[in-house]
């Protein structure tokens, strides 16, 4: 059975055992059953971050491609652009070590992971959307995010999902587009661990089939079914500039394609603001 209780790691985590109070946070009242998993899942208690735990395990040969880390709480989590990743009860935090993609797919990793999570949760009748490049929305509210990090030979996807709680408005970024929300039922009808098993199993199939059966162009069209704000006026803002245009889709290299007054533009970085939020109504 590929379930592992994380041992203490100096400066990162005190570890986790079945007797630890946080074991119930991940497992609920159920028993650990990993019989449907091919890969290892590490269950971890309070830690600096799931990313730190995953990198440590990978450095000692304990985390292969396909393996993952599921943590109960983190005190130094970080998201896009090194922003703090709020850790509250009722939130799923995981790191998933990915198989390296063929070179042309490298810039599509975050988008591909968003597609995979949307597919896995839509199977639970949760109509998630992906807000380019890495936010997950449900009914217009942010319920999750993805952070991909490559360090040497290790490629990790950090995943956070608000199951039954979310950060209060006062702790959100001042320029946030979508208020925080939660997945709620049916995601909360199962334990965090059970939900993660489902996402890993669905994700493995989506990941392999997409890379083997789709071209980048085909995938850039397929993902349009889950793209938030597609077909509307948006602004892409970074520290240097702001570009306004009609959101037409994604390019085969993961960029966002806008039809602007100066022609078609493809951008590969920045934050997306829908037209009705770009004037300060955020």
C-alpha positions as CSV (number, residue, x, y, z in Angstrom):
1,X,0.0,0.0,0.0
2,X,1.7,3.2,-1.2
3,X,0.8,5.4,1.8
4,X,3.6,6.8,3.9
5,X,3.6,8.7,7.2
6,X,6.1,11.5,6.9
7,X,9.0,11.3,9.5
8,X,10.2,14.4,11.3
9,X,12.4,16.7,9.1
10,X,14.5,19.2,11.0
11,X,13.2,22.7,10.5
12,X,10.4,21.6,8.2
13,X,8.0,19.3,10.0
14,X,7.5,17.3,13.1
15,X,6.2,14.5,11.0
16,X,2.9,12.6,11.2
17,X,1.7,9.4,12.7
18,X,-1.8,7.8,13.0
19,X,-1.9,9.0,16.6
20,X,-1.2,12.6,15.8
21,X,-4.3,14.9,16.0
22,X,-3.8,16.1,12.5
23,X,-4.1,12.6,11.1
24,X,-7.9,13.1,11.4
25,X,-7.7,16.4,9.5
26,X,-6.5,14.4,6.4
27,X,-8.3,11.1,6.9
28,X,-11.6,12.1,8.6
29,X,-13.0,9.2,10.5
30,X,-12.1,6.7,7.9
31,X,-9.3,4.2,7.5
32,X,-6.3,4.7,5.2
33,X,-6.8,2.8,2.0
34,X,-4.4,3.3,-0.8
35,X,-5.2,0.2,-2.7
36,X,-6.3,2.3,-5.8
37,X,-3.0,4.1,-6.0
38,X,0.0,3.2,-8.0
39,X,2.2,6.0,-6.7
40,X,3.2,6.9,-3.1
41,X,1.3,9.5,-1.1
42,X,3.1,11.0,1.9
43,X,0.8,12.2,4.7
44,X,2.4,15.1,6.6
45,X,1.4,17.1,9.6
46,X,2.1,20.8,10.3
47,X,5.1,21.9,8.2
48,X,6.8,25.0,6.8
49,X,5.3,24.2,3.4
50,X,4.3,21.2,1.3
51,X,6.9,22.4,-1.2
52,X,9.7,22.2,1.4
53,X,8.6,18.6,2.4
54,X,8.5,17.5,-1.2
55,X,11.9,18.9,-2.1
56,X,13.5,17.3,1.0
57,X,11.9,13.9,0.1
58,X,13.1,14.2,-3.5
59,X,16.6,15.1,-2.4
60,X,16.9,11.8,-0.5
61,X,15.4,9.7,-3.2
62,X,12.0,9.3,-1.5
63,X,9.8,11.1,-4.0
64,X,9.6,9.7,-7.6
65,X,7.6,11.2,-10.5
66,X,3.9,10.5,-9.8
67,X,4.4,10.6,-6.0
68,X,2.8,13.3,-3.9
69,X,2.8,15.0,-0.5
70,X,-0.5,15.8,1.3
71,X,-0.2,18.1,4.4
72,X,-2.6,19.1,7.1
73,X,-1.2,22.6,7.7
74,X,1.6,24.8,6.6
75,X,3.0,28.0,8.2
76,X,5.2,29.4,5.4
77,X,3.4,28.4,2.3
78,X,3.9,30.6,-0.8
79,X,2.0,31.1,-4.0
80,X,2.5,33.0,-7.2
81,X,5.2,35.7,-7.1
82,X,6.2,34.4,-3.6
83,X,3.0,35.6,-2.0
84,X,1.9,34.0,1.3
85,X,-0.4,31.0,0.8
86,X,-2.9,31.2,3.7
87,X,-3.2,27.9,5.7
88,X,-6.5,27.3,7.4
89,X,-8.4,24.1,8.4
90,X,-10.6,22.9,5.6
91,X,-8.0,23.5,2.8
92,X,-6.3,20.9,0.8
93,X,-2.5,21.4,0.4
94,X,-0.5,19.1,-1.8
95,X,2.7,18.8,-3.9
96,X,2.7,16.4,-6.8
97,X,5.9,15.4,-8.5
98,X,5.3,15.4,-12.3
99,X,7.0,13.5,-15.0
100,X,9.0,15.9,-17.2
101,X,7.1,16.9,-20.3
102,X,8.5,17.1,-23.8
103,X,10.3,20.4,-24.3
104,X,7.5,22.0,-26.3
105,X,5.0,21.5,-23.5
106,X,7.2,23.1,-20.8
107,X,5.3,26.5,-20.9
108,X,2.0,24.7,-20.7
109,X,2.5,23.0,-17.4
110,X,0.5,25.3,-15.2
111,X,-2.3,25.4,-17.7
112,X,-2.3,21.6,-18.1
113,X,-2.5,21.2,-14.3
114,X,-5.5,23.5,-14.2
115,X,-7.2,21.5,-16.9
116,X,-6.5,18.3,-15.0
117,X,-8.0,19.7,-11.8
118,X,-11.0,21.1,-13.6
119,X,-11.7,17.7,-15.1
120,X,-11.2,15.8,-11.9
121,X,-13.6,18.1,-10.0
122,X,-16.2,18.5,-12.8
123,X,-16.6,14.7,-12.3
124,X,-18.1,15.7,-8.9
125,X,-20.4,18.2,-10.6
126,X,-18.2,21.1,-9.6
127,X,-18.0,23.3,-12.7
128,X,-14.6,24.7,-12.1
129,X,-13.0,27.2,-14.5
130,X,-9.3,28.2,-15.0
131,X,-8.4,31.8,-14.7
132,X,-5.2,32.1,-16.7
133,X,-2.6,31.3,-15.7
134,X,-3.1,29.3,-12.5
135,X,-6.2,30.2,-10.5
136,X,-9.3,28.0,-10.1
137,X,-12.7,29.6,-9.9
138,X,-16.2,28.2,-9.0
139,X,-19.1,30.4,-9.8
140,X,-16.8,33.4,-10.0
141,X,-15.0,32.8,-6.7
142,X,-11.5,31.7,-6.3
143,X,-11.4,28.2,-4.8
144,X,-7.8,27.2,-5.5
145,X,-4.5,27.8,-7.2
146,X,-1.5,26.0,-8.7
147,X,2.1,26.8,-8.4
148,X,4.6,24.9,-10.6
149,X,8.3,24.9,-9.6
150,X,11.2,23.3,-11.4
151,X,14.4,22.8,-9.4
152,X,17.1,20.7,-11.1
153,X,15.6,17.4,-12.1
154,X,12.5,17.8,-9.9
155,X,9.3,19.2,-11.3
156,X,6.6,19.9,-8.7
157,X,3.0,21.1,-8.9
158,X,1.8,22.8,-5.7
159,X,-2.0,22.6,-5.4
160,X,-4.3,24.4,-2.9
161,X,-8.1,23.9,-2.8
162,X,-10.5,25.6,-0.5
163,X,-12.8,22.8,0.6
164,X,-14.8,24.1,3.6
165,X,-12.9,27.3,4.4
166,X,-11.2,30.2,2.6
167,X,-9.1,33.2,3.6
168,X,-11.2,36.2,4.8
169,X,-11.4,39.2,2.6
170,X,-9.1,41.2,4.8
171,X,-6.3,38.8,4.1
172,X,-6.8,38.8,0.3
173,X,-4.5,40.8,-2.0
174,X,-5.8,44.4,-2.4
175,X,-6.0,43.9,-6.2
176,X,-7.7,40.5,-6.1
177,X,-10.2,40.0,-8.9
178,X,-12.4,37.2,-7.4
179,X,-13.5,36.8,-3.8
180,X,-12.5,33.6,-2.1
181,X,-15.0,30.8,-2.1
182,X,-15.1,27.1,-1.2
183,X,-15.9,23.9,-3.1
184,X,-18.3,22.7,-0.4
185,X,-20.3,19.6,-1.1
186,X,-19.7,17.2,-2.7
187,X,-16.0,17.7,-2.2
188,X,-16.5,17.9,1.6
189,X,-18.5,14.7,1.7
190,X,-15.3,12.8,1.6
191,X,-12.0,13.1,3.5
192,X,-9.2,15.3,2.1
193,X,-7.2,12.1,1.5
194,X,-10.1,10.4,-0.4
195,X,-10.5,13.6,-2.6
196,X,-6.8,13.6,-3.3
197,X,-6.8,10.0,-4.3
198,X,-9.5,10.8,-6.8
199,X,-7.6,13.7,-8.2
200,X,-4.4,11.7,-8.5
201,X,-6.1,8.9,-10.3
202,X,-8.0,11.2,-12.7
203,X,-4.9,13.4,-13.1
204,X,-2.6,10.5,-14.1
205,X,-4.9,9.5,-16.9
206,X,-5.4,13.1,-18.1
207,X,-1.7,13.9,-18.0
208,X,-0.6,10.8,-19.9
209,X,-3.4,10.9,-22.5
210,X,-3.0,14.7,-23.2
211,X,0.7,14.4,-23.8
212,X,0.4,11.3,-25.9
213,X,-2.8,12.0,-27.9
214,X,-2.9,15.8,-28.3
215,X,-0.7,18.4,-30.1
216,X,-0.2,21.7,-28.4
217,X,-2.5,23.4,-30.8
218,X,-5.2,20.8,-30.2
219,X,-4.9,21.2,-26.4
220,X,-5.0,25.0,-26.6
221,X,-8.4,24.6,-28.3
222,X,-9.6,21.9,-26.0
223,X,-9.0,23.9,-22.8
224,X,-11.2,26.7,-24.0
225,X,-14.2,24.9,-22.4
226,X,-12.9,25.7,-18.9
227,X,-11.3,29.2,-19.5
228,X,-12.8,31.9,-17.3
229,X,-13.5,35.3,-19.0
230,X,-13.0,33.8,-22.5
231,X,-14.6,36.1,-25.1
232,X,-14.7,39.1,-22.9
233,X,-12.6,42.3,-22.5
234,X,-9.7,41.9,-20.1
235,X,-6.5,43.5,-19.0
236,X,-3.2,41.7,-18.5
237,X,-1.2,43.7,-15.9
238,X,2.4,43.2,-14.8
239,X,4.9,45.5,-13.1
240,X,5.8,47.3,-16.3
241,X,2.7,47.5,-18.5
242,X,-1.0,46.9,-19.0
243,X,-2.5,45.5,-22.1
244,X,-6.3,45.6,-22.8
245,X,-8.1,43.4,-25.3
246,X,-10.6,40.8,-26.2
247,X,-9.6,37.4,-24.7
248,X,-9.5,35.1,-27.7
249,X,-7.9,32.0,-26.2
250,X,-4.4,30.5,-25.5
251,X,-1.5,30.1,-27.8
252,X,0.2,26.7,-28.2
253,X,3.0,27.9,-26.0
254,X,0.7,28.8,-23.1
255,X,0.4,32.5,-23.7
256,X,-2.9,34.4,-23.5
257,X,-4.1,35.8,-26.9
258,X,-5.8,39.2,-26.9
259,X,-7.3,41.1,-29.8
260,X,-6.3,44.7,-29.1
261,X,-6.8,47.9,-30.9
262,X,-3.2,47.5,-32.3
263,X,-3.8,43.9,-33.5
264,X,-3.4,40.5,-31.9
265,X,-1.0,40.2,-28.9
266,X,0.2,37.1,-27.2
267,X,1.4,37.6,-23.6
268,X,3.2,35.1,-21.4
269,X,3.1,36.7,-18.0
270,X,1.0,39.0,-15.9
271,X,-2.3,39.0,-13.9
272,X,-5.6,38.9,-15.7
273,X,-8.3,41.4,-14.8
274,X,-11.7,41.3,-16.4
275,X,-13.0,44.6,-17.8
276,X,-15.5,45.2,-15.0
277,X,-12.7,44.7,-12.3
278,X,-9.9,46.6,-14.0
279,X,-11.0,50.0,-13.0
280,X,-10.6,49.3,-9.3
281,X,-13.8,47.3,-8.6
282,X,-11.8,44.3,-7.4
